Amino acid sequence: MSINIPARTTRTATTSIPWAPRAASRSRTGSRRRPRRAFSLIEVLLVVAIVMIAGVVTVPMMARSFEGSRLRMSTRALVRMHRWARSRAVLEQRALRLEIDPETGRMQILTGRSAPEDDDPRSTAVRRVRSVEEGIDIAEVRVGDDPAVEDGPVRIRYTPGGRCDSFSVILRDSEGHEMTVAVDGVAGKAVIE
């Protein structure tokens, strides 16, 4: 009896490694194609156009926001000056004055050796000075029930007991937006409207 054993054929194992780089494929003509690694000119121009449109839309909004931030910063500076004057008058047990000059936009806290009603510049010392931001105007200052002061600095008195003259100040930016700071003289509370 004879058994036929087929001849051995050699097989090559083909393994596929997913992370292995692929060989450049050949086109019909036999030349190699390079893999795509860059952006086309149209894609670059499209991105540039989108960025420019976004810039045109957002820049005016940012400029308005910046104007508003200057108005808010000036309002906060006025409130800080009021709080500082009130707290220093109580802590030091002496009369102080907050002087607001609508013409220059300057706010300063004055202390003196004499009574706060004394306007002699030799008897006063400047304790703290602030100015409103550029582009912001002090439109109106009212002390108590008096009408708005038209020219010259306005003085608000602070007593050692923590009281001050009730006052309100209107701040206005170049676009006509306004913020009002109203201070109650007895409680010392500042309200921003």
Protein Blocks (a to p, Z undefined) as FASTA:
>chain_A
ZZddddddddddddddfkbccdddddfkopacdddfbdcfklmmmmmmmmmmmmmmmmmm
mmmmmmmmmmmmmmmmmmmmmmmmmmmmmmnopacdddddfknopacddddfbdfklccf
klpccfbdcdddehiacfbacehjbccdfbdcddddddfkopacddddddddfkopacdd
dddfklopacdZZ
